[in-house]
Amino acid sequence: MRAGVGAGVGVGVAVRVASVLVRHELLLLASIVRWVGRRTHGLGDGRRAFGYARGQGAMMFGFGFVCVIETVALSVLLRGFPLLHQVFLVLDLYTVLIVVGLHAASVTRPHVLSPTTLRLRRFAALDLCVPLGSVAAVHRELRTTHEKREGEIDLVVGAQTSVTLELSEPVTYLTFFGRRRTVRLVRFHADEPDVLVAEVRRVRPAPTT
């Protein structure tokens, strides 16, 4: 009986993980369509976008270039094995597509500042909405090393973060696999960190004493 229950739980977890991964890849593919159409996700109603893609553009280009070189090399090495050649060609081309999708997601899903919230994003994997009334302090802080700590989250782009948010109360967000986490300190990257910091300070409510 216990073995059956354990197997059922395992299957349920596997299905949930698979559905999350499929949804994420569909979002990446949709981001490519948005990128081609020059459409940004989450704007409108007085909202302002702050990009972060420049911080990892060179890295993504390099990764994509390596994937293309690998695709060509495997095509040459496996030309005498038609079935393997086709399988690896499909996998390699799909990998290149996903790399393009990651960059497209970072371009089309920027950070968004509205009169009431600051929406922080990283690709299509994380979406964190911070009420401006919960912002105790915001400042420019360039960091290239990060340690995981309870109650903190680092949205690293290109191995760095450039803005730090200190919160007066915990904010809840969902992890990639749907688990709820709360944070009181957020570090993230923006292409124009000074402008973003100034705008957040301008529109956030005055702190109560």
C-alpha positions in Angstrom: 0.0 0.0 0.0 2.8 2.4 1.0 4.7 1.5 -2.2 1.6 2.3 -4.3 1.1 5.7 -2.5 4.8 6.5 -3.0 4.7 5.6 -6.6 1.6 7.8 -7.1 3.3 10.7 -5.4 6.4 10.2 -7.6 4.3 10.2 -10.7 2.4 13.3 -9.6 5.7 15.2 -9.0 7.1 14.1 -12.4 4.0 15.3 -14.1 4.1 18.6 -12.3 7.8 19.1 -13.2 7.2 18.2 -16.8 4.2 20.6 -17.1 6.3 23.4 -15.6 9.2 22.8 -18.0 6.8 22.6 -21.0 5.1 25.9 -19.9 8.4 27.6 -19.5 9.6 26.5 -23.0 6.3 27.7 -24.5 6.8 31.1 -22.9 10.3 31.2 -24.4 8.9 30.4 -27.9 6.2 33.0 -27.4 8.9 35.5 -26.4 10.6 35.0 -29.8 7.4 35.9 -31.5 7.1 39.0 -29.3 10.7 39.9 -30.0 10.2 39.7 -33.7 7.0 41.8 -33.4 8.7 44.3 -31.0 6.0 43.8 -28.4 6.9 44.1 -24.7 5.0 42.1 -22.1 3.3 43.8 -19.2 3.3 47.5 -20.2 0.5 50.0 -20.5 -1.5 52.2 -18.0 1.4 54.5 -17.2 3.9 51.6 -16.6 7.6 52.1 -17.5 10.0 49.4 -18.6 13.5 49.0 -17.4 15.6 46.5 -19.4 18.3 44.2 -18.1 19.2 42.3 -21.3 22.4 44.2 -22.1 24.0 42.7 -19.0 24.0 39.3 -20.5 23.9 39.9 -24.3 27.5 39.0 -24.9 27.2 35.8 -22.8 24.1 34.7 -24.6 25.7 35.4 -28.0 28.7 33.4 -27.0 26.6 30.5 -25.8 24.6 30.5 -29.0 27.7 30.6 -31.1 29.1 27.6 -29.3 25.8 25.7 -29.9 26.0 26.5 -33.6 29.6 25.2 -33.8 28.7 22.1 -32.0 25.8 21.5 -34.4 28.1 21.8 -37.4 30.8 19.6 -35.8 28.3 16.8 -34.9 26.8 16.9 -38.4 30.2 16.2 -39.8 31.1 13.5 -37.3 27.8 11.7 -37.6 27.3 12.0 -41.4 27.8 8.2 -41.7 25.1 7.5 -39.2 21.9 9.0 -40.6 19.6 8.2 -37.7 21.9 9.6 -35.0 22.6 12.5 -37.3 19.0 13.5 -37.5 18.4 13.0 -33.8 21.3 15.2 -32.7 20.5 17.7 -35.4 17.0 18.2 -34.0 18.3 18.4 -30.4 21.1 20.9 -31.3 18.8 23.1 -33.4 16.2 23.1 -30.5 19.0 24.1 -28.1 19.9 27.0 -30.3 16.2 28.0 -30.4 15.9 27.9 -26.6 19.0 30.1 -26.3 17.4 32.6 -28.6 14.2 32.3 -26.6 16.0 33.1 -23.3 17.5 36.3 -24.8 14.1 37.2 -26.3 12.4 36.7 -23.0 14.9 39.0 -21.3 14.2 41.7 -23.9 10.4 41.4 -24.0 9.9 40.8 -20.3 11.7 43.7 -18.6 11.3 45.1 -15.1 8.2 47.2 -15.0 7.6 50.2 -12.7 3.9 51.3 -12.2 2.6 53.9 -9.7 2.0 51.2 -7.1 4.4 48.3 -7.8 7.8 47.3 -9.1 7.6 44.1 -11.1 11.0 42.4 -11.3 11.6 39.6 -13.8 14.3 37.3 -15.0 13.7 35.7 -18.4 10.4 33.8 -18.2 11.4 31.9 -15.0 10.7 34.4 -12.3 8.2 37.2 -11.8 8.3 39.2 -8.5 5.9 42.0 -7.8 7.0 44.4 -5.0 4.5 46.9 -3.7 6.2 50.3 -3.6 4.7 50.8 -0.1 6.9 48.0 1.1 10.1 49.5 -0.1 12.1 50.8 2.9 15.2 51.7 0.9 16.5 51.4 -2.7 20.1 52.1 -3.8 22.6 51.4 -6.4 24.9 48.5 -5.4 27.1 46.6 -7.9 27.7 43.0 -6.8 29.5 40.3 -8.7 29.4 37.6 -6.0 26.2 36.3 -4.2 25.5 33.9 -1.4 22.1 32.3 -0.8 20.6 33.5 2.4 17.2 33.1 4.0 14.9 36.0 3.2 17.0 37.3 0.3 16.8 36.8 -3.5 19.4 37.6 -6.1 18.2 38.1 -9.7 21.6 37.7 -11.3 22.1 38.7 -14.9 25.5 38.4 -16.5 27.0 37.4 -13.1 26.0 40.7 -11.5 23.3 42.7 -9.7 23.3 46.5 -9.7 20.3 47.5 -7.5 19.3 46.5 -4.0 15.8 46.8 -2.5 15.3 46.7 1.2 11.7 45.9 2.2 9.8 46.9 5.3 7.7 43.8 5.2 8.0 40.4 3.6 7.0 39.9 -0.1 5.9 36.5 -1.3 6.8 35.1 -4.8 6.6 31.8 -6.6 9.8 29.9 -7.5 10.3 28.3 -10.8 8.5 25.1 -9.7 5.7 26.9 -7.9 6.9 27.0 -4.3 6.1 30.0 -2.2 9.0 32.0 -0.8 9.1 35.3 1.2 11.9 37.8 1.0 12.8 41.1 2.7 15.8 41.9 0.5 16.0 41.8 -3.3 19.1 42.3 -5.5 18.6 42.6 -9.2 20.3 44.0 -12.3 19.1 46.9 -14.6 20.8 48.4 -17.6 20.1 51.8 -16.2 20.3 51.3 -12.4 20.7 55.0 -11.5 17.5 56.0 -13.5 15.5 53.1 -12.0 16.6 53.9 -8.4 15.7 57.6 -9.0 12.2 56.7 -10.4 11.4 54.3 -7.6 12.3 56.9 -5.0 10.2 59.4 -6.8 7.0 57.4 -7.1 7.1 55.3 -3.9 4.9 56.5 -1.0 6.6 58.5 1.7 7.7 56.1 4.6 5.5 56.3 7.7 7.2 57.2 11.0 
